[in-house]
Amino acid sequence: MRVPLLDLSEQYRTLVEPIHAEISEIFATQEFILGPKVRAFEAAIAAYCGVPHAIGVSSGTDALLAVLMALGIGPGDAVITTPFTFFATGGCIARVGAMPAFVDIDPVTYNISPLALEEYLESQCQERQDGSIVDSAGRTVRAVMPVHLFGLCCDMDPIIAIAQRFRLQVIEDAAQAIGAEYPGKNGTAQAGTMGLCGCFSFYPSKNLGAAGDAGLLICRDDTLAERLRICRQHGMEQRYFHGFIGGNFRLDEIQAAVLKVKLPHLDGWSAARRGVADVYREEFSRRGLGEHLTFPAEPYRAAGLTSHHIYHQYVVRTTNREGLLEHLTRREIGTAIYYPVGLHQQQCFRYLGYQEGDLPGTEGAAQETLALPIYPELTREAQVAVADAIQEFFAAPKAR
């Protein structure tokens, strides 16, 4: 049977009437940019995340870009992040003129490794008399940007401790992880709420998806929040007077309205995704596929968190990734590779000087990981078909 990687049609069918009502109201009022729908959505997200400030922006990419600009990070600076992520994470650092400093991932969770972060700071950086940290080229290391990949929070306690030790800001790229929880030493915390600022994407395929591009920032600091609101309008506070250079990062009313309608359903959708993940694990284990596949890690499940993983993607690992992908494609089962090349090996970052083998955790994951279909409405029948197809592949002599 045909099983798509993602199908949003059922979600839309259940919400078509309230979404159309919201959009009709927008066209009746003719308020399209940063109006009451945006303010209502910002208030709802702030309440959902338990933070005082939510700032809607035009995309998840622009959320990252806006916070870097608002903090004045630019030429002569460096920001540490993971190379196993969507391009925007490293791209935005480079766009403001700073250097992305890539450190390797934990090969189990695929998130940035706290050990690799600490090793980089201790071995390749030094402290100036004023307490700032500089790398071997004299760039000031300003921040660390962990990415909560595929819906699983990074191990934030050690990351925050390391950042505090080296006086770095923590900017969370939570584009794939809205609602995911982390069992921190100070209690359960949501993705995006643990650092200085959290950045979200509402690209249509996300667990909370808009009808186009949309993003959002959250923070607790009043001054930063105000600067971010100014930054999203070209650095303009008083009309036509610009205190600093920002960008056109405004969230429009239509996207905010769609997201506000969907938000009350988010936790239910994420729970359904976890249910899909549980069925996969059950079906794969029953077939003995654990000999061939590495299943997604669930390091916080034992802590009893409701949203220990929100499964934006369900990513398995196999040494015969290309063969499995080709087989599933022939069986009309959707797959995707997130991500086939680490950022440190992208041509546009060749100037950074990384060589093959420098970040083996990332390079191995890029060669062996494969995303399988996952969305809240995915039926057990479809999942059985996926499991049957995978079992068929590994049962073939050529796949052994």
LOBA-409468 format. One record per residue (C-alpha): residue in one letter; x, y, z; residue number from 1. Coordinates in Angstrom, 1 decimal. Layout:
N
(A (X Y Z) NUM) ...
END
This chain:
400
(M (0.0 0.0 0.0) 1) (R (1.1 3.6 -0.6) 2) (V (2.3 5.3 2.6) 3) (P (3.3 9.0 2.3) 4) (L (6.0 10.5 4.5) 5) (L (3.5 13.1 5.6) 6) (D (-0.1 13.8 4.9) 7) (L (-1.7 17.0 6.2) 8) (S (-5.0 16.6 4.4) 9) (E (-6.9 15.1 7.4) 10) (Q (-5.7 17.7 9.8) 11) (Y (-7.0 20.4 7.4) 12) (R (-10.3 18.7 6.9) 13) (T (-11.0 18.7 10.6) 14) (L (-10.2 22.5 11.0) 15) (V (-11.4 23.9 7.7) 16) (E (-14.4 25.8 9.1) 17) (P (-12.7 27.7 12.0) 18) (I (-9.7 28.5 9.8) 19) (H (-11.9 29.9 7.0) 20) (A (-13.8 31.9 9.6) 21) (E (-10.6 33.5 10.9) 22) (I (-9.3 34.3 7.4) 23) (S (-12.7 35.8 6.3) 24) (E (-12.5 38.1 9.4) 25) (I (-9.0 39.2 8.4) 26) (F (-10.2 40.1 4.9) 27) (A (-13.2 41.9 6.4) 28) (T (-11.0 44.1 8.6) 29) (Q (-8.1 44.4 6.1) 30) (E (-5.5 44.1 8.9) 31) (F (-2.9 41.9 7.4) 32) (I (0.4 42.5 9.3) 33) (L (1.1 42.5 13.1) 34) (G (-2.5 43.0 14.0) 35) (P (-4.9 41.5 16.6) 36) (K (-4.5 37.9 15.3) 37) (V (-0.7 38.1 15.8) 38) (R (-1.1 39.5 19.3) 39) (A (-3.6 36.8 20.2) 40) (F (-1.3 34.1 18.9) 41) (E (1.7 35.5 20.7) 42) (A (-0.2 35.6 24.0) 43) (A (-1.4 32.0 23.5) 44) (I (2.1 30.7 22.8) 45) (A (3.6 32.6 25.7) 46) (A (1.0 31.0 28.0) 47) (Y (1.7 27.6 26.4) 48) (C (5.4 27.9 27.0) 49) (G (5.1 29.6 30.4) 50) (V (7.2 32.6 29.4) 51) (P (6.3 36.3 29.5) 52) (H (7.3 37.2 25.9) 53) (A (6.5 35.6 22.5) 54) (I (7.5 37.6 19.3) 55) (G (6.0 36.3 16.0) 56) (V (8.2 36.5 13.0) 57) (S (8.2 35.5 9.3) 58) (S (9.9 32.2 9.6) 59) (G (12.1 30.0 11.8) 60) (T (15.1 31.1 9.9) 61) (D (14.2 34.8 10.6) 62) (A (13.8 33.9 14.3) 63) (L (17.4 32.8 14.4) 64) (L (18.6 35.7 12.4) 65) (A (16.7 38.3 14.5) 66) (V (18.1 37.1 17.8) 67) (L (21.6 37.1 16.4) 68) (M (21.1 40.7 15.1) 69) (A (19.4 41.8 18.3) 70) (L (22.4 40.6 20.3) 71) (G (24.8 42.4 18.0) 72) (I (26.6 39.2 17.0) 73) (G (28.6 39.8 13.8) 74) (P (32.1 40.0 12.3) 75) (G (34.8 39.0 14.7) 76) (D (32.5 36.7 16.6) 77) (A (31.8 33.0 16.7) 78) (V (28.8 30.9 17.6) 79) (I (29.1 27.2 18.5) 80) (T (26.5 24.9 17.1) 81) (T (25.9 21.5 15.6) 82) (P (26.6 20.5 12.0) 83) (F (23.8 18.0 12.0) 84) (T (20.8 20.2 11.4) 85) (F (18.9 22.2 8.8) 86) (F (21.0 24.7 7.0) 87) (A (19.4 27.8 8.6) 88) (T (21.2 27.1 11.9) 89) (G (24.7 27.6 10.5) 90) (G (23.6 29.8 7.7) 91) (C (22.1 32.5 9.9) 92) (I (25.4 32.7 11.9) 93) (A (27.3 33.2 8.7) 94) (R (24.8 35.8 7.4) 95) (V (25.4 38.1 10.3) 96) (G (29.2 37.9 9.6) 97) (A (30.0 35.6 12.5) 98) (M (31.8 32.2 12.2) 99) (P (29.8 29.0 12.8) 100) (A (32.0 26.8 15.0) 101) (F (30.8 23.2 14.6) 102) (V (31.2 20.6 17.3) 103) (D (30.1 17.0 16.9) 104) (I (26.9 15.3 18.0) 105) (D (26.0 12.6 20.4) 106) (P (25.7 9.6 18.0) 107) (V (22.8 8.2 20.1) 108) (T (20.5 11.3 20.2) 109) (Y (21.9 13.1 17.2) 110) (N (21.9 16.3 19.3) 111) (I (25.0 18.4 20.0) 112) (S (27.3 16.6 22.4) 113) (P (28.0 18.5 25.7) 114) (L (31.4 16.6 25.8) 115) (A (32.3 17.9 22.4) 116) (L (31.2 21.4 23.3) 117) (E (33.4 21.4 26.5) 118) (E (36.4 19.8 24.6) 119) (Y (36.2 22.6 22.0) 120) (L (36.1 25.4 24.5) 121) (E (38.9 23.9 26.6) 122) (S (41.3 22.9 23.8) 123) (Q (40.7 25.5 21.1) 124) (C (39.7 28.6 23.0) 125) (Q (41.2 30.8 25.7) 126) (E (40.0 33.4 28.1) 127) (R (41.0 37.1 27.8) 128) (Q (41.7 39.3 30.8) 129) (D (38.1 40.7 30.5) 130) (G (36.6 37.3 30.8) 131) (S (35.6 36.9 27.2) 132) (I (36.5 33.7 25.3) 133) (V (38.3 33.8 22.0) 134) (D (39.1 31.0 19.5) 135) (S (42.4 30.2 17.9) 136) (A (41.8 32.9 15.3) 137) (G (41.0 35.6 17.8) 138) (R (37.3 35.6 17.3) 139) (T (35.1 36.2 20.3) 140) (V (32.9 33.2 21.1) 141) (R (29.6 34.8 22.0) 142) (A (27.0 32.0 22.2) 143) (V (26.2 28.3 21.8) 144) (M (23.2 27.3 19.7) 145) (P (21.9 23.8 20.5) 146) (V (19.3 22.3 18.2) 147) (H (16.6 20.1 19.6) 148) (L (16.6 17.8 16.6) 149) (F (13.7 15.7 15.4) 150) (G (11.6 16.7 18.5) 151) (L (14.0 15.6 21.2) 152) (C (15.5 18.1 23.6) 153) (C (19.3 18.4 23.9) 154) (D (20.8 17.5 27.2) 155) (M (20.5 21.0 28.4) 156) (D (21.8 20.9 32.0) 157) (P (25.4 20.3 31.1) 158) (I (25.2 22.6 28.0) 159) (I (23.9 25.5 30.2) 160) (A (26.5 24.8 32.9) 161) (I (29.3 24.9 30.3) 162) (A (27.9 28.1 28.8) 163) (Q (27.8 29.7 32.2) 164) (R (31.3 28.6 32.9) 165) (F (32.6 30.2 29.7) 166) (R (30.2 33.2 29.9) 167) (L (28.3 32.3 26.7) 168) (Q (24.7 33.0 25.8) 169) (V (22.5 30.0 25.0) 170) (I (20.2 30.4 22.0) 171) (E (17.9 27.4 21.5) 172) (D (17.0 26.4 18.0) 173) (A (13.7 24.7 18.9) 174) (A (12.4 24.7 15.3) 175) (Q (11.5 21.0 15.4) 176) (A (10.6 20.7 19.1) 177) (I (7.7 22.9 20.3) 178) (G (6.2 21.3 23.4) 179) (A (9.1 18.8 23.9) 180) (E (10.1 18.5 27.6) 181) (Y (13.4 18.1 29.4) 182) (P (13.9 16.7 32.9) 183) (G (16.2 19.5 34.1) 184) (K (17.8 19.7 37.5) 185) (N (15.4 22.6 38.3) 186) (G (12.3 20.7 37.1) 187) (T (10.7 19.9 33.8) 188) (A (11.3 22.5 31.1) 189) (Q (10.0 22.9 27.6) 190) (A (12.2 23.3 24.5) 191) (G (13.0 26.9 23.9) 192) (T (12.6 28.0 27.6) 193) (M (15.9 27.1 29.0) 194) (G (18.3 29.5 27.4) 195) (L (18.3 33.2 26.7) 196) (C (15.9 32.8 23.8) 197) (G (14.1 30.1 22.0) 198) (C (13.4 30.0 18.2) 199) (F (10.5 28.2 16.6) 200) (S (9.5 27.3 13.1) 201) (F (5.9 26.8 11.9) 202) (Y (6.8 25.6 8.4) 203) (P (3.7 23.6 7.3) 204) (S (5.3 20.2 8.0) 205) (K (6.1 21.0 11.6) 206) (N (4.0 19.6 14.5) 207) (L (2.4 23.0 14.7) 208) (G (2.4 24.1 11.0) 209) (A (1.2 27.3 9.3) 210) (A (-0.2 27.7 5.8) 211) (G (3.2 29.0 4.7) 212) (D (6.3 30.3 6.4) 213) (A (6.0 31.5 10.0) 214) (G (8.2 31.6 13.1) 215) (L (8.4 32.9 16.6) 216) (L (10.8 33.8 19.4) 217) (I (10.3 33.4 23.1) 218) (C (12.3 34.9 26.0) 219) (R (12.0 36.0 29.6) 220) (D (14.1 39.2 29.4) 221) (D (12.0 42.3 28.9) 222) (T (14.8 44.3 27.3) 223) (L (15.6 41.6 24.8) 224) (A (11.9 41.1 23.9) 225) (E (11.5 44.7 23.1) 226) (R (14.6 44.8 21.0) 227) (L (13.4 41.7 19.1) 228) (R (10.1 43.4 18.4) 229) (I (11.9 46.4 17.0) 230) (C (14.3 44.2 15.1) 231) (R (11.5 42.5 13.2) 232) (Q (10.5 45.9 11.8) 233) (H (13.9 47.1 10.3) 234) (G (15.0 48.3 13.7) 235) (M (12.2 50.8 13.8) 236) (E (10.6 51.8 17.1) 237) (Q (9.1 55.2 16.2) 238) (R (7.8 55.1 12.7) 239) (Y (10.5 55.9 10.1) 240) (F (13.2 56.3 12.9) 241) (H (15.7 53.4 13.1) 242) (G (17.8 52.9 16.1) 243) (F (19.7 50.0 14.6) 244) (I (19.5 47.8 11.5) 245) (G (17.0 45.1 11.7) 246) (G (15.0 43.2 9.1) 247) (N (11.6 42.6 7.6) 248) (F (10.7 39.7 9.9) 249) (R (7.0 40.4 10.5) 250) (L (4.4 37.7 11.0) 251) (D (1.3 38.2 9.0) 252) (E (-2.3 37.9 10.3) 253) (I (-3.3 34.9 8.2) 254) (Q (-0.5 32.7 9.5) 255) (A (-1.1 33.8 13.1) 256) (A (-4.8 33.0 12.8) 257) (V (-4.2 29.5 11.3) 258) (L (-1.7 28.8 14.1) 259) (K (-4.0 30.1 16.8) 260) (V (-6.7 27.7 15.6) 261) (K (-4.3 24.8 15.6) 262) (L (-2.5 25.4 18.9) 263) (P (-5.1 23.8 21.2) 264) (H (-4.6 20.5 19.2) 265) (L (-0.8 20.5 19.4) 266) (D (-0.4 18.3 22.4) 267) (G (-2.9 15.8 21.1) 268) (W (-1.1 15.6 17.8) 269) (S (2.3 15.2 19.4) 270) (A (0.9 12.5 21.7) 271) (A (-0.5 10.7 18.5) 272) (R (3.0 10.9 17.0) 273) (R (4.4 9.2 20.1) 274) (G (1.8 6.6 19.7) 275) (V (3.0 6.0 16.1) 276) (A (6.6 5.8 17.4) 277) (D (5.5 3.1 19.9) 278) (V (3.8 1.1 17.3) 279) (Y (6.9 1.2 15.1) 280) (R (9.1 0.1 18.0) 281) (E (6.6 -2.8 18.7) 282) (E (6.3 -3.9 15.1) 283) (F (10.1 -3.6 14.4) 284) (S (11.0 -5.5 17.6) 285) (R (8.5 -8.3 16.9) 286) (R (10.1 -8.8 13.6) 287) (G (13.7 -8.8 15.0) 288) (L (14.6 -5.7 13.0) 289) (G (16.6 -4.4 15.9) 290) (E (19.5 -6.4 14.4) 291) (H (19.4 -4.2 11.4) 292) (L (17.9 -0.8 12.5) 293) (T (18.8 1.5 15.3) 294) (F (15.5 3.0 16.7) 295) (P (15.2 6.6 17.9) 296) (A (16.6 7.3 21.3) 297) (E (14.2 8.1 24.1) 298) (P (16.5 9.2 27.0) 299) (Y (13.9 11.1 28.9) 300) (R (11.1 8.5 28.8) 301) (A (12.1 6.9 32.1) 302) (A (11.6 10.3 33.8) 303) (G (7.9 10.0 33.2) 304) (L (7.6 13.2 31.1) 305) (T (4.3 13.6 29.1) 306) (S (6.2 15.0 26.1) 307) (H (9.6 13.4 26.4) 308) (H (9.8 13.3 22.6) 309) (I (7.4 15.0 20.1) 310) (Y (8.6 13.0 17.1) 311) (H (8.7 15.7 14.5) 312) (Q (10.5 13.0 12.5) 313) (Y (10.9 9.3 13.1) 314) (V (14.5 8.6 12.2) 315) (V (16.1 5.1 12.1) 316) (R (19.7 4.2 11.3) 317) (T (21.1 1.4 9.2) 318) (T (24.4 0.7 7.5) 319) (N (22.5 -0.1 4.3) 320) (R (20.5 3.1 4.1) 321) (E (20.6 3.6 0.3) 322) (G (19.4 0.1 -0.3) 323) (L (16.6 0.4 2.1) 324) (L (15.6 3.8 0.7) 325) (E (15.5 2.4 -2.8) 326) (H (13.4 -0.6 -1.7) 327) (L (10.9 1.5 0.2) 328) (T (10.5 3.9 -2.7) 329) (R (9.7 1.0 -5.0) 330) (R (7.0 0.0 -2.4) 331) (E (5.6 3.5 -2.5) 332) (I (6.6 4.2 1.1) 333) (G (7.7 7.8 1.7) 334) (T (11.2 8.4 3.2) 335) (A (13.6 11.3 3.5) 336) (I (17.2 11.8 4.5) 337) (Y (17.7 14.4 7.3) 338) (Y (20.5 15.3 6.6) 339) (P (22.8 13.8 3.8) 340) (V (25.7 16.2 4.4) 341) (G (26.9 17.8 7.7) 342) (L (27.1 21.5 7.5) 343) (H (30.9 21.4 8.0) 344) (Q (31.1 19.6 4.7) 345) (Q (28.8 21.9 2.7) 346) (Q (30.6 23.6 -0.1) 347) (C (29.6 27.1 1.1) 348) (F (31.4 26.4 4.4) 349) (R (34.5 25.1 2.9) 350) (Y (36.3 28.3 3.9) 351) (L (36.1 27.1 7.5) 352) (G (38.7 24.4 6.8) 353) (Y (37.0 21.3 8.1) 354) (Q (38.3 18.0 6.8) 355) (E (36.6 14.6 6.3) 356) (G (36.8 12.8 9.6) 357) (D (36.9 15.9 11.8) 358) (L (33.3 15.3 13.1) 359) (P (32.8 11.5 12.8) 360) (G (29.5 11.4 14.7) 361) (T (27.9 13.8 12.3) 362) (E (29.4 12.1 9.2) 363) (G (28.3 8.7 10.2) 364) (A (24.7 9.9 10.9) 365) (A (24.6 11.7 7.6) 366) (Q (25.4 8.4 5.8) 367) (E (23.1 6.1 7.8) 368) (T (19.9 7.8 9.0) 369) (L (16.6 7.6 7.3) 370) (A (13.2 9.2 8.2) 371) (L (10.1 7.0 8.0) 372) (P (6.4 8.2 7.6) 373) (I (5.1 9.8 10.7) 374) (Y (2.0 12.0 11.3) 375) (P (-0.8 11.9 13.8) 376) (E (-3.3 10.2 11.5) 377) (L (-1.0 7.5 10.3) 378) (T (-2.9 4.2 10.7) 379) (R (-1.6 1.0 12.2) 380) (E (-2.4 -0.7 8.9) 381) (A (0.0 1.7 7.2) 382) (Q (2.6 1.2 9.8) 383) (V (2.4 -2.6 9.5) 384) (A (2.9 -2.1 5.7) 385) (V (6.0 -0.1 6.5) 386) (A (7.3 -2.8 8.9) 387) (D (6.5 -5.5 6.4) 388) (A (8.4 -3.8 3.6) 389) (I (11.5 -3.2 5.9) 390) (Q (11.4 -6.9 7.0) 391) (E (11.2 -8.0 3.3) 392) (F (14.3 -5.9 2.5) 393) (F (16.4 -7.3 5.3) 394) (A (15.2 -10.9 4.6) 395) (A (16.7 -10.7 1.1) 396) (P (20.2 -12.2 0.9) 397) (K (21.7 -9.1 -0.8) 398) (A (20.6 -7.0 2.2) 399) (R (22.4 -9.1 4.8) 400) 
END
